[in-house]
Amino acid sequence: MQPLLDRLGRPLETLRVSITDRCNFRCVYCMPKEVFGRDYAFLERRELLTLEELARVVGLFAALGTRTVRLTGGEPLVRRNVEHLVELLAAIETPTGEPLELALTTNGSVLAQKAEALAAAGLTRVTVSLDSLDDEAFRAMNDVDFPVQRVLEGIDAAAAAGLPVKINAVVKRGANDGDILALAEHFRGSRHVLRFIEYMDVGSTNGWRLEDVVSADEIVRRISERWPLEPAELERPDATARRWRYADGGGEVGVVASVTQPFCGGCSRARLSAEGRLYTCLFAARGHDLRAPLRLGASDDELTEQLRGIWTRRTDRYSELRTAETASLPKVEMSYIGG
Ligand code: SF4
């Protein structure tokens, strides 16, 4: 089957699906409390795509060649019946007859309770956001006083359930860059792959400044001064993380460098919001409404034509074009579109 290509020749490989705009954390670089407070108007239940509607849309993407689906949020595990959604998605066949790769990105807060059921439902792998091992710093970054120990227990539970686990740590200068070595040391030699993420100008509420970015080069240099690193090949052509191997055999570490080493050239990701808006870039300002045609009775063929049209017209490459001016342009919120 020929992959569906956008205007820059990038195939539609991955669909990131935000299943809720709510979260039980208030991470300062994503969902600052000052904005996402008690009065914030989150999506109401009737505005959300139902689990069946989500599965239908994912089925259409699978038929167009999408192979990987990543469930995100907000915090996806605060939505009810996620296990049932995973079951529905696990039953979808791709044109090659292979099942979809089903991944989930979570803050790990309730993973210890849910890992086994998610694995049994058909989840393939999990990524846990963990910005610090220092309990005080972690509580400050999630801004809801949530203890780091419970996230570590979630990671252990996912591994015990047989799920491959990756760890994502967003590094913000002055907030947690002092924890880079502690995180590296903790996951070195473990079967969990740690990836550091450059702090990004996502959305319009996190007060992003370039000087708060710790570059991939600096992160690698800091680690390498302690444990020498060697470059490793990309995991797959559209991978976002650059991989580094510990020279002493201590495993690998990755860095996602959207700001200093953009990777738009291989970007094969579309993003669906919980209310059914399709975005072709993390830094887009507007999305395409799929919920209305879905609920007005559009056929699979009609919806597929809409998806085909959106992707084949796609030219996004925000990170390659980023300037100080673009950083302040209105963009979809990270907590709404799921990173
Ligand atoms: S900036 Fe947009 S086009 Fe570039 S890698 Fe990110 S999501 Fe893809």
Residues whose N, C-alpha, C, O or C-beta is under 5 A from the ligand:
A	BS01	SF4	F263 C264 C267 T280 C281 L282 F283 D316 R317 Y318 S319
